[in-house]
Amino acid sequence: MRRILQLDNVVEVETLQKIQDAFSEATGFAAITVDYRGKPYTKHSGCSKYCSIIRYRSETKDLCEKCDSRAGLEAARTGAPYIYMCHSGFIDFAAPIIVNGQYLGSIMGGQVVSADNTSNIDYIVDETIDIEDDVELIEAYTQIPIVPFKKIEAAAHLMFNIANKIAQKGYVNVIQKELHEQSLQLIQSRTSEANLETALKAAELKTLQSQINRQFLIQALNIVGNLSFIENAPKTEEATFVFIDVVKFLISNIGKEVTIEEELKYINNYLTLQKIRLGERFSYEIVVAENTKQFMIPSMMIQPIVENAILHGLETKSGECLIRVHIQLNGDFIEIIVEDNGVGMSEQVLAKISQPKNQETSMVMNLNVLKTRLMERYSNKAKLQITSKENIGTVVTIALPLF
């Protein structure tokens, strides 16, 4: 399994520091980059006198880090800049840095007061600081800039776009380096053409299998880490034990066959973690015919379809999101049906997916992995069908032969 990324794996601290400093100089906003726990990754750029005092007082420092962590988590959940009000009543923003579906950290900016009505902006934490008798803080408070709210929004999106472009480029460099190292190791360890071809095929199969679960494992670990920092702690306990079951399944069953009942226990755990990540707007339903539960299928056969439904159908959808997994017998086939009420796809997009030549999206990669596994296990007897309508949802049906 590929190692979990950290912020310093993909972006050098010096690079982010230069971006921050230039941004602060140009806009008058303060800025700092924090990791996924809310811990500072760079030095502050343009930090106000007020916030410098608050951040370095032992009794208030943790409150600032709590604001950063919680705002960063909210930004990661939505995948977009998040504007909020800190414990001191200043307008701040969190611009998430997300690479390959993993939340690495955020650029936090602001430390300003809005010139417009901000009644719709929520406090990120319940605690507030009383400065009524603190002469030093009162004097520093009067120096806080007052800016239009549109300028705050523009600044947040600017930093979001810049930071993620740089992080994505850094991630590509990491992958290229790893592939280069793997290629050298492979060449050095094989002395004949026949052995080299065998090793390449094994590496390709291993890569196909790891692509299915890598992004989900990374997201799950981030959920557990962030929740444990923020709250005490029933959600964290639930997420941790569910994730342990997921890991046990993955370690024990990759490349093996399992019963449909065992596979669905894993899918239920997977969806439980996704519900913790996506919140109350997400729900799911698993319906399985009793006479199908003991049939054997390749492990991780259903997960890539469910993952596609969440990443490409539901995450960009507003309002309530639903996934339904239905398994039934239909003649000489077991039908596995995954249905979502997501954004759906046009006929043109469906046509491109069915001919995924030269496409590298995660959706196409997941489908290619699934098609490869179906062909290896069932030759051309298994069937994969996708139907979709824009703004209504998508239905993916896998038909596996009984004999």
C-alpha positions as CSV (number, residue, x, y, z in Angstrom):
1,M,0.0,0.0,0.0
2,R,1.3,3.5,-0.9
3,R,2.4,5.5,2.2
4,I,0.1,8.2,3.5
5,L,0.9,11.6,2.2
6,Q,1.9,14.5,4.5
7,L,2.0,18.2,3.6
8,D,5.8,18.2,3.4
9,N,5.8,15.3,1.0
10,V,4.3,17.4,-1.8
11,V,5.0,21.1,-1.0
12,E,8.2,22.5,0.4
13,V,7.7,24.8,3.4
14,E,9.9,27.5,1.8
15,T,7.6,27.6,-1.3
16,L,4.4,28.0,0.8
17,Q,6.1,30.7,2.9
18,K,7.0,32.8,-0.1
19,I,3.4,32.5,-1.4
20,Q,2.0,33.5,2.0
21,D,4.4,36.5,2.4
22,A,3.5,37.8,-1.1
23,F,-0.2,37.3,-0.5
24,S,-0.1,39.1,2.8
25,E,2.0,42.0,1.4
26,A,-0.4,42.4,-1.5
27,T,-3.7,42.1,0.3
28,G,-3.1,43.1,3.9
29,F,-4.5,39.8,5.1
30,A,-2.7,37.6,7.6
31,A,-1.9,34.0,6.5
32,I,-0.5,30.8,7.9
33,T,-0.5,27.2,6.6
34,V,-1.4,24.4,9.1
35,D,-1.3,20.7,8.7
36,Y,-4.4,18.4,9.0
37,R,-4.2,18.6,12.8
38,G,-4.3,22.4,12.8
39,K,-0.6,22.6,13.8
40,P,1.4,25.4,12.1
41,Y,3.4,24.3,9.0
42,T,4.7,27.8,8.1
43,K,5.4,31.0,10.0
44,H,2.7,33.6,10.1
45,S,2.7,36.2,7.4
46,G,1.3,39.6,8.3
47,C,-0.1,38.5,11.6
48,S,-1.9,41.3,13.5
49,K,-0.6,42.5,16.8
50,Y,-3.8,41.3,18.4
51,C,-3.5,37.8,17.1
52,S,0.2,37.6,17.9
53,I,-0.7,38.2,21.5
54,I,-3.5,35.7,21.5
55,R,-1.5,33.0,19.8
56,Y,1.5,33.2,22.1
57,R,-0.4,33.4,25.4
58,S,-0.4,29.9,26.9
59,E,-4.1,30.3,28.0
60,T,-5.4,31.2,24.6
61,K,-2.9,29.5,22.1
62,D,-4.8,26.2,22.1
63,L,-8.0,28.0,21.2
64,C,-6.5,29.4,18.1
65,E,-5.3,26.0,17.0
66,K,-8.7,24.6,17.7
67,C,-10.3,27.2,15.4
68,D,-7.7,26.3,12.7
69,S,-8.3,22.6,13.0
70,R,-12.1,22.8,13.0
71,A,-12.2,25.2,10.1
72,G,-9.7,23.1,8.2
73,L,-11.8,20.0,8.7
74,E,-15.0,21.8,7.5
75,A,-13.1,23.1,4.4
76,A,-11.9,19.5,3.8
77,R,-15.4,18.2,4.1
78,T,-16.8,20.6,1.5
79,G,-13.7,20.6,-0.7
80,A,-13.8,24.4,-1.0
81,P,-12.7,27.5,1.0
82,Y,-14.6,27.9,4.2
83,I,-15.2,31.4,5.7
84,Y,-16.0,31.7,9.4
85,M,-15.8,33.9,12.5
86,C,-13.0,33.1,15.0
87,H,-13.3,33.2,18.8
88,S,-12.3,36.9,18.8
89,G,-15.0,37.9,16.2
90,F,-12.7,38.3,13.2
91,I,-13.5,37.0,9.8
92,D,-11.1,34.2,8.7
93,F,-11.0,31.6,5.9
94,A,-9.6,28.1,5.5
95,A,-8.4,27.2,2.0
96,P,-8.0,23.4,2.0
97,I,-5.1,21.6,0.4
98,I,-6.4,18.3,-1.0
99,V,-4.4,15.9,-3.1
100,N,-5.7,12.6,-4.5
101,G,-8.7,12.9,-2.2
102,Q,-6.5,13.3,0.9
103,Y,-6.8,16.4,3.1
104,L,-3.2,17.5,3.9
105,G,-3.8,20.9,5.6
106,S,-5.1,24.4,5.0
107,I,-4.0,27.9,4.3
108,M,-5.7,30.0,7.0
109,G,-6.1,33.7,6.2
110,G,-8.0,36.8,7.4
111,Q,-7.7,38.4,10.8
112,V,-10.0,41.2,9.5
113,V,-13.4,42.7,10.2
114,S,-15.9,42.8,7.5
115,A,-17.3,46.1,6.4
116,D,-20.6,44.3,5.4
117,N,-23.3,42.5,7.3
118,T,-22.0,39.1,8.5
119,S,-25.0,37.8,10.4
120,N,-24.9,34.6,8.2
121,I,-21.3,33.8,9.2
122,D,-21.0,31.4,12.0
123,Y,-18.6,31.3,14.9
124,I,-16.3,28.2,14.4
125,V,-16.1,27.5,18.2
126,D,-18.4,28.3,21.1
127,E,-15.7,29.8,23.3
128,T,-15.0,33.5,23.0
129,I,-12.4,35.8,24.6
130,D,-13.4,38.7,26.9
131,I,-10.9,41.6,26.4
132,E,-12.9,44.2,28.4
133,D,-10.2,44.7,31.1
134,D,-7.2,43.9,28.9
135,V,-5.7,47.3,27.8
136,E,-3.1,45.7,25.6
137,L,-5.7,43.7,23.6
138,I,-8.1,46.6,23.3
139,E,-5.4,48.8,21.8
140,A,-4.4,46.0,19.4
141,Y,-8.1,45.4,18.4
142,T,-8.4,48.9,17.1
143,Q,-5.7,48.2,14.5
144,I,-7.6,45.3,12.8
145,P,-8.3,46.1,9.1
146,I,-11.9,46.6,8.0
147,V,-12.5,45.2,4.4
148,P,-15.4,44.4,2.1
149,F,-16.7,40.9,2.4
150,K,-16.2,40.3,-1.4
151,K,-12.5,40.9,-0.9
152,I,-12.4,38.2,1.7
153,E,-14.2,35.7,-0.6
154,A,-11.8,36.6,-3.5
155,A,-8.7,36.1,-1.2
156,A,-9.9,32.7,0.0
157,H,-10.5,31.4,-3.5
158,L,-7.2,32.8,-4.7
159,M,-5.2,31.0,-2.1
160,F,-7.2,27.8,-2.6
161,N,-6.4,27.7,-6.3
162,I,-2.7,28.6,-6.0
163,A,-2.0,26.2,-3.1
164,N,-3.8,23.2,-4.7
165,K,-2.1,23.7,-8.1
166,I,1.3,23.7,-6.4
167,A,0.4,20.7,-4.2
168,Q,-0.9,18.7,-7.2
169,K,2.3,19.4,-9.1
170,G,4.3,18.2,-6.1
171,Y,2.2,15.0,-5.9
172,V,2.9,14.2,-9.6
173,N,6.6,14.6,-8.9
174,V,6.3,12.2,-5.9
175,I,4.5,9.6,-8.0
176,Q,7.0,9.9,-10.9
177,K,9.9,9.5,-8.5
178,E,8.3,6.4,-6.9
179,L,7.6,4.9,-10.3
180,H,11.2,5.6,-11.4
181,E,12.6,3.9,-8.2
182,Q,10.3,0.9,-8.7
183,S,11.3,0.5,-12.3
184,L,15.0,0.5,-11.3
185,Q,14.4,-2.0,-8.6
186,L,12.5,-4.2,-11.0
187,I,15.1,-4.1,-13.6
188,Q,17.9,-4.8,-11.2
189,S,16.1,-7.7,-9.6
190,R,15.4,-9.6,-12.8
191,T,18.0,-11.3,-14.9
192,S,16.0,-12.7,-17.8
193,E,13.2,-11.4,-20.0
194,A,10.8,-14.1,-18.9
195,N,11.2,-13.2,-15.2
196,L,10.9,-9.5,-16.0
197,E,7.6,-10.1,-17.8
198,T,6.3,-12.1,-14.8
199,A,7.3,-9.4,-12.3
200,L,5.7,-6.6,-14.4
201,K,2.4,-8.5,-14.6
202,A,2.4,-9.1,-10.8
203,A,3.2,-5.4,-10.2
204,E,0.4,-4.3,-12.5
205,L,-2.1,-6.5,-10.7
206,K,-0.9,-5.3,-7.3
207,T,-1.3,-1.7,-8.5
208,L,-4.8,-2.4,-9.8
209,Q,-5.8,-3.8,-6.4
210,S,-4.3,-0.9,-4.4
211,Q,-6.0,1.7,-6.6
212,I,-9.3,0.4,-5.3
213,N,-8.7,1.2,-1.7
214,R,-5.8,3.7,-1.4
215,Q,-7.9,6.9,-1.5
216,F,-10.5,5.5,0.9
217,L,-7.9,4.4,3.5
218,I,-6.3,7.9,3.4
219,Q,-9.6,9.6,3.9
220,A,-10.5,7.3,6.7
221,L,-7.3,7.9,8.6
222,N,-7.8,11.6,8.3
223,I,-11.3,11.3,9.7
224,V,-10.0,9.4,12.7
225,G,-7.2,11.8,13.3
226,N,-9.2,15.0,13.0
227,L,-12.2,13.7,15.1
228,S,-9.9,12.6,17.9
229,F,-8.4,16.1,18.1
230,I,-11.7,17.9,18.1
231,E,-14.1,15.9,20.3
232,N,-14.4,13.6,23.2
233,A,-15.2,11.1,21.6
234,P,-18.1,8.7,20.8
235,K,-17.8,9.4,17.0
236,T,-14.1,8.8,17.2
237,E,-14.6,5.5,19.0
238,E,-17.1,4.4,16.4
239,A,-14.9,5.4,13.5
240,T,-11.9,3.7,15.0
241,F,-13.5,0.3,15.6
242,V,-15.3,0.4,12.2
243,F,-12.0,1.2,10.5
244,I,-10.2,-1.6,12.3
245,D,-12.8,-4.1,10.9
246,V,-12.1,-2.6,7.4
247,V,-8.4,-3.0,7.7
248,K,-8.8,-6.6,8.9
249,F,-10.9,-7.4,5.9
250,L,-8.4,-5.8,3.5
251,I,-5.4,-7.5,5.0
252,S,-7.1,-10.9,5.0
253,N,-9.0,-11.0,1.7
254,I,-7.2,-9.0,-1.0
255,G,-6.9,-11.4,-4.0
256,K,-9.2,-14.0,-2.4
257,E,-12.8,-15.0,-2.8
258,V,-15.4,-14.2,0.0
259,T,-19.1,-14.8,0.5
260,I,-21.5,-12.1,-0.5
261,E,-22.4,-11.8,3.2
262,E,-18.8,-11.1,4.1
263,E,-18.3,-8.6,1.3
264,L,-21.5,-6.7,2.4
265,K,-20.2,-6.5,6.0
266,Y,-17.1,-4.7,4.5
267,I,-19.3,-2.5,2.3
268,N,-21.5,-1.6,5.4
269,N,-18.3,-0.6,7.3
270,Y,-17.1,1.4,4.3
271,L,-20.4,3.3,4.1
272,T,-20.5,3.9,7.8
273,L,-17.1,5.7,7.6
274,Q,-18.3,7.7,4.6
275,K,-21.4,8.7,6.6
276,I,-19.2,10.0,9.4
277,R,-17.2,12.0,6.8
278,L,-20.2,13.4,4.8
279,G,-22.6,13.9,7.7
280,E,-26.4,13.6,8.1
281,R,-27.1,14.5,4.5
282,F,-25.8,11.1,3.4
283,S,-27.7,7.8,3.9
284,Y,-27.4,4.3,2.5
285,E,-29.4,1.1,2.2
286,I,-28.2,-2.5,1.7
287,V,-30.8,-5.1,0.5
288,V,-29.6,-8.6,-0.1
289,A,-31.7,-11.7,-1.0
290,E,-31.2,-14.4,1.5
291,N,-30.5,-17.1,-1.1
292,T,-27.4,-15.1,-2.4
293,K,-25.5,-14.6,0.9
294,Q,-23.3,-17.7,0.7
295,F,-22.3,-17.4,-3.0
296,M,-18.5,-16.7,-3.4
297,I,-17.3,-13.7,-5.3
298,P,-13.9,-11.9,-5.6
299,S,-13.3,-9.6,-2.6
300,M,-13.6,-5.9,-3.2
301,M,-15.9,-6.4,-6.2
302,I,-18.6,-4.0,-5.0
303,Q,-16.4,-1.3,-3.4
304,P,-15.1,0.5,-6.5
305,I,-18.7,1.0,-7.8
306,V,-19.8,2.4,-4.4
307,E,-16.7,4.6,-4.3
308,N,-17.5,6.0,-7.8
309,A,-21.0,6.8,-6.7
310,I,-19.8,8.8,-3.7
311,L,-16.9,10.6,-5.3
312,H,-18.5,11.4,-8.7
313,G,-22.2,11.3,-8.0
314,L,-22.8,12.5,-4.5
315,E,-20.0,14.7,-3.2
316,T,-20.7,17.5,-5.7
317,K,-24.5,17.2,-5.1
318,S,-26.4,19.5,-2.7
319,G,-29.1,18.2,-0.4
320,E,-29.8,14.6,0.6
321,C,-27.6,11.9,-0.8
322,L,-28.6,8.2,-1.0
323,I,-26.8,5.0,-2.1
324,R,-28.7,1.7,-2.4
325,V,-26.9,-1.6,-2.8
326,H,-29.2,-4.4,-3.9
327,I,-28.2,-8.1,-4.6
328,Q,-30.6,-10.6,-6.1
329,L,-30.8,-13.8,-8.2
330,N,-31.9,-13.3,-11.8
331,G,-32.0,-16.5,-13.8
332,D,-28.4,-17.9,-14.0
333,F,-26.9,-14.7,-12.7
334,I,-26.3,-12.9,-9.4
335,E,-27.1,-9.2,-9.9
336,I,-25.3,-6.6,-7.9
337,I,-27.0,-3.3,-8.3
338,V,-25.5,0.0,-6.9
339,E,-27.8,3.0,-7.3
340,D,-27.3,6.6,-6.3
341,N,-29.3,9.8,-6.5
342,G,-26.3,11.9,-7.4
343,V,-25.6,14.4,-10.2
344,G,-25.8,11.7,-12.9
345,M,-24.2,11.7,-16.4
346,S,-25.2,12.7,-19.9
347,E,-25.2,10.2,-22.8
348,Q,-22.0,11.8,-24.1
349,V,-20.2,11.2,-20.8
350,L,-21.5,7.6,-20.6
351,A,-20.2,7.0,-24.1
352,K,-16.7,8.2,-23.2
353,I,-16.7,6.0,-20.1
354,S,-17.5,3.0,-22.2
355,Q,-14.5,3.7,-24.3
356,P,-12.0,5.0,-21.7
357,K,-9.0,5.2,-24.0
358,N,-6.4,7.7,-22.8
359,Q,-8.6,8.8,-19.9
360,E,-7.1,8.9,-16.4
361,T,-9.9,10.0,-14.1
362,S,-10.4,8.0,-10.9
363,M,-13.9,6.9,-12.2
364,V,-12.4,5.4,-15.3
365,M,-9.5,3.8,-13.4
366,N,-11.9,2.1,-11.0
367,L,-14.0,0.8,-13.8
368,N,-11.0,-0.5,-15.7
369,V,-9.8,-2.3,-12.5
370,L,-13.3,-3.8,-12.1
371,K,-13.5,-4.9,-15.8
372,T,-10.0,-6.4,-15.6
373,R,-11.0,-8.5,-12.5
374,L,-14.3,-9.6,-14.1
375,M,-12.4,-10.7,-17.2
376,E,-9.8,-12.6,-15.2
377,R,-12.4,-14.4,-13.0
378,Y,-15.4,-14.9,-15.4
379,S,-13.9,-14.5,-18.9
380,N,-16.5,-12.8,-21.0
381,K,-19.5,-14.3,-19.1
382,A,-19.9,-11.5,-16.5
383,K,-21.7,-8.3,-17.5
384,L,-21.3,-4.7,-16.4
385,Q,-24.0,-2.2,-17.3
386,I,-24.2,1.6,-16.5
387,T,-27.3,3.7,-16.8
388,S,-27.5,7.3,-15.8
389,K,-29.6,10.5,-16.1
390,E,-28.3,14.0,-15.3
391,N,-29.6,15.4,-12.0
392,I,-31.4,12.1,-11.2
393,G,-28.6,9.5,-10.6
394,T,-26.7,6.5,-11.8
395,V,-27.4,2.8,-11.6
396,V,-24.5,0.3,-12.1
397,T,-25.4,-3.4,-12.5
398,I,-22.9,-6.3,-12.3
399,A,-24.2,-9.7,-13.4
400,L,-22.1,-12.6,-12.3
401,P,-22.7,-16.1,-13.7
402,L,-23.7,-18.7,-11.2
403,F,-21.9,-21.6,-13.0
